[in-house]
Amino acid sequence: MRNGLINAIIAYTIWGLLPIYWKWFETMPAGEILSHRIIWSFVFVAGLIAVQKRWKELKATITVRSTLVPLIFSSLLITANWLIFIWAVNNGHVVETSIGYYLTPLFNVVLAILFLREKPTGGQWIAVALAAAGVLLVAIDYGSFPWVSISLALSFGFYGLVKKRVTMDASIGLMTETMIVVPVAVIYWGYLGASHADTAWSLPISSLLLLLLSGVATATPLLLFAKAAKKLPLSMLGFVQYIGPTLTLLISVLVFKETISSVLLISFCLIWTALVVYAMSSIRAARALRPADAK
């Protein structure tokens, strides 16, 4: 569980800082950025598979229906999540993306109860209630239906559930996911080139090099997340996720100068209090199980 927690913390830290990275390409259409993100992720993960000499394992994965079908779903979910996130960051909705990833842990708890038979303790239920109150305040303060937030929460919540239920190596799983959608990205590249609408190749060399590294920036936290999902309860994984949106929120206010109200500050205090309560309750529950395990 310790290794899973470390992997989750690193993954969510990277995700929390990614708005700075994607903002670098704000002059590019979101669809074009997404196509590069998919293709260079595929290239990066394929390189890992080649170095590890695991092509036979990959072939075995994609020829088994019971593993391929869930990976098709997870591929579509994460692709939709990427597109929504990129569009939101480059169109001044960074705070709304932060709200979305604050919603995700609450959704994860519901999914864990419905599909994984996880049973939160009393303290964990209190944490969920506090976090729900904080998120409700955020939604009210935002003043309109936060479709970006809801879409991000739904897509990433179900993605985490699929990754939790599919038992396979992280790099093999991610390779399969990118391989499923990379043909669409290549076709879109061809369309952009034929219509002379592509903008990537006219970027300054420094920006182009950063775009080529989007595969590394995308795949690294996903690999860490997949490893964490295997070792942590889905509900705990969801609460660790608060690291990401908190960093994103700080970036939106301090770097991108988006406004934040006093109501929003109160809601974030509730959410972080929930995180502390949840962590203390989880530690207490783990300690209570140790004597039983030792018998």
GICOR-V733086 format. One record per backbone hydrogen bond with DSSP energy under -1.0 kcal/mol. CO is the residue of the C=O (numbers start at 0). NH is the residue of the N-H. E is the energy in kcal/mol with one decimal. If there is no record, write none. Layout:
BEGIN
{{CO,NH,E} {CO,NH,E}}
END
This chain:
BEGIN
{{0,4,-2.4} {1,5,-2.3} {2,6,-2.5} {3,7,-2.2} {4,8,-2.5} {5,9,-2.3} {6,10,-2.4} {7,11,-2.7} {8,12,-1.8} {9,13,-2.2} {10,14,-2.4} {11,15,-2.1} {12,16,-1.3} {13,17,-1.1} {16,19,-1.3} {17,21,-2.5} {18,22,-2.2} {20,23,-1.0} {21,24,-1.7} {22,25,-1.5} {24,27,-2.0} {28,32,-2.0} {29,33,-2.6} {30,34,-2.1} {31,35,-1.9} {32,36,-2.5} {33,37,-2.5} {34,38,-2.4} {35,39,-2.7} {36,40,-1.3} {37,41,-2.3} {38,42,-2.2} {39,43,-2.1} {40,44,-2.7} {41,45,-2.6} {42,46,-1.9} {43,47,-1.6} {44,48,-2.5} {45,49,-2.4} {46,50,-2.4} {47,51,-2.2} {48,53,-1.9} {53,57,-2.0} {54,58,-2.6} {55,59,-2.2} {56,60,-1.5} {57,61,-2.2} {60,63,-1.1} {63,66,-1.1} {63,67,-2.5} {64,68,-2.2} {66,70,-1.4} {67,71,-1.9} {68,72,-1.8} {69,73,-2.6} {70,74,-2.2} {71,75,-2.1} {72,76,-2.4} {73,77,-2.5} {74,78,-1.9} {75,79,-2.1} {76,80,-2.1} {77,81,-2.4} {78,82,-2.2} {79,83,-2.3} {80,84,-2.4} {81,85,-2.7} {82,86,-2.4} {83,87,-2.4} {84,88,-2.6} {85,89,-2.2} {87,92,-2.9} {88,91,-1.0} {92,96,-1.6} {93,97,-2.0} {94,98,-2.2} {95,99,-2.0} {96,100,-1.9} {97,101,-1.2} {98,102,-1.9} {99,103,-1.4} {102,106,-1.9} {103,107,-2.6} {104,108,-1.9} {105,109,-1.6} {106,110,-2.4} {107,111,-2.8} {108,112,-2.0} {109,113,-2.4} {110,114,-3.0} {111,117,-2.1} {120,124,-2.0} {121,125,-1.9} {122,126,-2.0} {123,127,-2.2} {124,128,-2.3} {125,129,-2.5} {126,130,-2.6} {127,131,-2.7} {128,132,-2.2} {129,133,-2.1} {130,134,-2.7} {131,135,-2.4} {132,136,-2.0} {133,137,-1.9} {134,138,-2.5} {135,139,-2.4} {136,140,-2.8} {137,141,-2.0} {138,142,-1.0} {144,146,-2.0} {145,149,-2.5} {146,150,-2.4} {147,151,-2.3} {148,152,-2.3} {149,153,-2.6} {150,154,-2.4} {151,155,-2.3} {152,156,-2.1} {153,157,-2.3} {154,158,-1.6} {155,159,-2.3} {156,160,-1.7} {157,161,-2.4} {158,162,-2.4} {159,163,-1.8} {160,164,-1.6} {161,165,-1.6} {165,167,-1.1} {168,172,-2.4} {169,173,-2.5} {170,174,-2.3} {171,175,-2.1} {172,176,-2.2} {173,177,-2.6} {174,178,-2.2} {175,179,-1.6} {176,180,-1.1} {177,181,-1.8} {180,184,-1.7} {181,185,-2.4} {182,186,-2.4} {183,187,-2.2} {184,188,-2.2} {185,189,-2.2} {186,190,-2.2} {187,191,-2.6} {188,192,-2.5} {189,193,-2.5} {190,194,-2.0} {191,196,-2.6} {198,201,-1.1} {199,202,-1.7} {203,207,-2.6} {204,208,-2.3} {205,209,-1.8} {206,210,-2.1} {207,211,-2.2} {208,212,-1.2} {210,213,-1.7} {212,216,-2.2} {213,217,-1.9} {214,218,-3.0} {215,219,-2.1} {217,221,-1.1} {218,222,-2.7} {219,223,-2.0} {220,224,-2.6} {221,225,-2.4} {222,226,-1.8} {223,227,-2.3} {224,228,-2.8} {227,231,-1.9} {232,236,-2.7} {233,237,-2.0} {234,238,-1.5} {235,239,-2.0} {238,241,-1.5} {239,242,-1.9} {240,243,-1.1} {241,245,-1.6} {242,246,-2.1} {243,247,-2.4} {244,248,-2.6} {245,249,-2.3} {246,250,-2.3} {247,251,-2.5} {248,252,-1.9} {249,253,-3.1} {250,254,-2.2} {250,255,-2.2} {251,257,-3.3} {260,264,-1.7} {261,265,-2.1} {262,266,-2.2} {263,267,-2.1} {264,268,-1.8} {265,269,-1.9} {266,270,-2.1} {267,271,-2.5} {268,272,-2.1} {269,273,-2.1} {270,274,-1.9} {271,275,-2.0} {272,276,-2.6} {273,277,-2.8} {274,278,-2.4} {275,279,-2.5} {276,280,-2.4} {277,281,-2.4} {278,282,-2.3} {279,283,-2.2} {280,284,-2.2} {281,285,-2.3} {282,286,-2.2} {283,287,-1.8} {284,288,-1.1} {288,292,-2.0} {289,293,-1.7}}
END
